[in-house]
Amino acid sequence: MQSPSEKSIKPGLLGSARLGRSPKVDSPQSGPHKNLEHVVQRHLDTAWRAPPPRHTVEAFERACSLLGCNERDRVIFDSGCGTGASVERLARMHTDCIVIGIDRSASRLASALGADLARRRGNVLWVRAELAAFWRLAVNQGWRLRKHYLLYPNPWPKPGHLARRWHGHPAFPVLLDLGGEIELRCNWRIYAEEFGRAMAIAVGKQPAIERFEPEQPLTPFEAKYLASGHALYRLRVRSRKSPGCPGLSKATKVHSS
Ligand SMILES: C[S@@+](CC[C@H](N)C(=O)[O-])C[C@H]1O[C@@H](n2cnc3c(N)ncnc32)[C@H](O)[C@@H]1O
């Protein structure tokens, strides 16, 4: 039997996703990670030295070649875009911007990208790349985003996986350096709470966490979670960098040239 939300969801967005069967996030954590503050502060105070993978450097160069010089200040990222369905929807919502969907999964991006590392159609650009390295390459080239969507990032629910969640990752300061309004959506409240606390540590302001139910889902994972009856959370926060603000975090500066 269909759930109420399942009936209203357009099947086209879902591809092969199975409706209403997604398990809720299962984690031993009952609240924000006890080491969160320490980890975030350490990353804010430390240079991030990991070299970017070669394929991500190539993907970044290819993406640059597909962008006009006058377009660089009108960029929106959909980071971890999966199949790229949300990128097209966002591009229709933001017709004055170029929406760049980035994901490392060749299979998820296969129908949007084929064998290419980057491909553009109208104001949509899809790129296959590692996010953290791509972010740093973009910051070092002076990119500052209008908006940055983080839509249903992998939750990494084991406590030992804190460093894989974006707010616990060494690239968190680079994410802030990219600027723009960050919109995080997820189906695990603790992820949203941790992200909000990390933002408060970094920019001094605690963003509100909103529980929401979209009329039409923006992404395939959103559709799946909605149909499975999960609570969805959204957090919107302006990062510390505004256009024209030159200072970069230590994490980014180390690879500036
Ligand atoms: C849970 S899926 C969500 C996909 C899409 N945003 C949606 O809502 O339907 C998370 C996506 O992030 C991508 N991803 C996770 N870590 C990544 C990384 N370090 N670099 C690039 N992509 C990554 C995965 O390949 C996957 O497609």
The ligand as a Gaussian input file, in Angstrom:
#p B3LYP/6-31G(d) Opt

LIG

0 1
 C       23.166000      10.261000      -0.017000
 S       23.680000      10.704000      -1.616000
 C       22.668000      12.139000      -1.952000
 C       22.594000      12.442000      -3.423000
 C       21.701000      13.630000      -3.801000
 N       22.173000      14.873000      -3.210000
 C       20.272000      13.399000      -3.403000
 O       19.819000      14.010000      -2.435000
 O       19.605000      12.602000      -4.087000
 C       25.270000      11.419000      -1.293000
 C       26.077000      11.683000      -2.555000
 O       27.278000      12.332000      -2.197000
 C       28.328000      11.806000      -2.979000
 N       29.587000      11.992000      -2.219000
 C       29.833000      11.602000      -0.954000
 N       31.078000      11.947000      -0.587000
 C       31.637000      12.573000      -1.659000
 C       32.903000      13.157000      -1.903000
 N       33.880000      13.169000      -0.972000
 N       33.141000      13.716000      -3.115000
 C       32.184000      13.700000      -4.071000
 N       30.952000      13.153000      -3.903000
 C       30.681000      12.601000      -2.711000
 C       27.977000      10.345000      -3.193000
 O       28.608000       9.824000      -4.355000
 C       26.456000      10.422000      -3.315000
 O       26.043000      10.520000      -4.658000

